[in-house]
Amino acid sequence: MTAEIAARVIRRAVEVQQIPAPTFQEHDRAAFVRDGFLQERLSDVELDQDGNLFARLPGADPQALFLVVSAHTDTVFPHSTDLSITESPDRIAGPGIGDNSLGVAGLFGLVWLLRARGITLPGDLWLVANMGEEGLGDLAGMKQVYQRFSDQPVGYLVLEGLALGRIYHRGLGVRRYRISVKTPGGHSWVDYGSPSAIHELALLSNQILALRTPYRKRTTINIGRISGGVSINTIAPAAELDLDLRSESNRILSSLARKVEDLVRFAQRPGVEFTIEQIGNRPFGEIPADHPLVAAAAAALSARGYRPDLQIGSTDANIPLSHGVPAVCIGLTTGGGAHTSGEYMDTQPLAAGLEQLLDLVVRAYRL
């Protein structure tokens, strides 16, 4: 039975994957999922104006505590990406197939398994396909989901396609900045000596990268994008970079962010105008390794022969975790190449991944 449902989930994942869904442009994919939820006769199906989709599977007692299971619909790939799929006996490859088309399809798989087993949950189950998880989406969709449900659910379960065996119970803090600089510019020979926006940004970049990071609490600094200038023989009048800061410690992350802001402020001088804009803030949060929800997730994995791997990461679970609300992010199968054109998912472990999900959902109502 599970193998048949796993095959249906794979087909649904491919259907989802074939619909482009760059961050902030997820509405077409969400509309497809909405139609699927309506066909499943779920209750209170609602697609909001931002592209967040909600549906409810009624439980035995509408007054009982409810559970939220979510999966993000957006991908890192632009609309122009070739979404062709290649299949082999044990693998399906294609941009976004695992991250997170499979996670979205897993919402359907959960409903199909519950009905196939004749299971009525004690309380309502809310299924959410949310936007804005990737990149500059900054977890916008899950922030809106949390505004709707707050701390009322017994917990939040976040689905990712390619993380089977892992339990993300700690939310990695992330701060993102766009640093821009403007100068008068000029001719590379005639105006030599005038400040160049690119040169100034390069000097600042070296200062940022020279900031010390702690050994015990992993902390990273990454300049992910840099642009500017007019031509090879022009003193650049403008340049900008995007900076990504991450840390396992909220205190260290805040301290590092202040140091970066100080460096930008100190770099100001006549003829050199720096600006810094925060373009992302993924808050830190965690529940302990011995929390009942983590223990339930570990037990569901162990029952399928997997050794639970407790992890920290930047996922939609960050949002409820940052508010002290129980949440974990789990995967449905194994795979690789996420965020590349060679992304793939392994098909054989999916049945176990779905069984793990069903087991965890049932256990969650007993917490």
Buried (B, 14 or more C-beta within 10 A) or exposed (E): EBEEBBEEBBEBBBBBBBBBBBBBBBBEBBBBBBEBBEEBEBEEBEBBEBBBBBBBBBBEEEEEBBBBBBBBBBBBBEEEBEBEBEEEEEBBBBBBBBBBBBBBBBBBBBBBBBEEEEEEBBBBBBBBBBBBBBBEBBBBBBBBBBEBBEEEBBBBBBBBBBBBBBBBBBBBBBBBBBBBBBBBBBEBEEBEEBBBBBBBBEEBBEBBEEBEBEEEEBBEBEBEEBEBBEEEEBBBBBBBBBBBBBBBBBEBBBBBBEBBBEBBEEBEEEEBBBEBEEBBBBBBBBBEEEBBBBBBBBBBBEEBEBEBEBBBBBBBBBBBBBEEBBBBBBBBBBBBBBEEBEBBBBBEBBBBBBBBBBBBBBBBBEB
